[in-house]
Amino acid sequence: MTWYRLFSLPKPRATLLALGLTLGLTLGLAACGGSGDYAPYPEKGPDGTVNPNPTGERQTIFGSGGLFSSGGKKPEEGGGGSGIGVNSFLWRASLDTISFMPLASADPFGGVIITDWYAAPQTPNERFKVTIYILDRALRADGIRVSVFRQVRQGENWSDQATASETNVSMENAILQRARELRVDAEARR
């Protein structure tokens, strides 16, 4: 019995499958090899110890500045960080503003924050959910959009209710205000 009959494939399809697997394996193994330009091992100093970081530069998996660095750009120039795809001040301000709500999802590269449903202890029959979209790497008023969802309990079920249009805008303004405060603090520390 031939191998392609084991998989119930006709011979032309089996040949294509074998060719595809061979090509995929070859390319996959070729990608494992490097260019040969490997960094040499650090040399021992006069005292016999090895310094793994001879330049003294801070080294992290997110680059020399960390996850929320501006990547060498000033914040007003749109520096959002080397490890984050959006403005770091808007990102941190958004998280600060909704810190009382449970997070369902936070994507710093796409700039989307989604909370889980939150019911204030004072109003247990009403709950809110917030989605924040950070649209730009610059700290600008049009660089953020907030959607607030509201539900009211009716018996055993929750029903969707409209929120006031000012709710979204006031949430955006609160985030922008906090982002400005964070930027001023960062500039004062320089």
VENPE-V448927 format. One line per field, one symbol per residue. psi: psi as a letter, one per 30 degrees, with the letter a starting at -180 (. if undefined). A space follows every 10 residues. Layout:
BEGIN
psi: ???
END
This chain:
BEGIN
psi: kleffeghkl eeeeeeeeee eeeeeeeeee ffkaffikkl kklkafgflk jfiffgkkkl fglffaeglg gfllefggjf lfgkglkeee eeeeeeegff kkkekjjfef hkkkllkkkk ffifgkllkk kkjjflfljl eggkkkkkkk kkkjcflkkk lklkffeeee eeeeeeeeee eeeeeeeff.
END
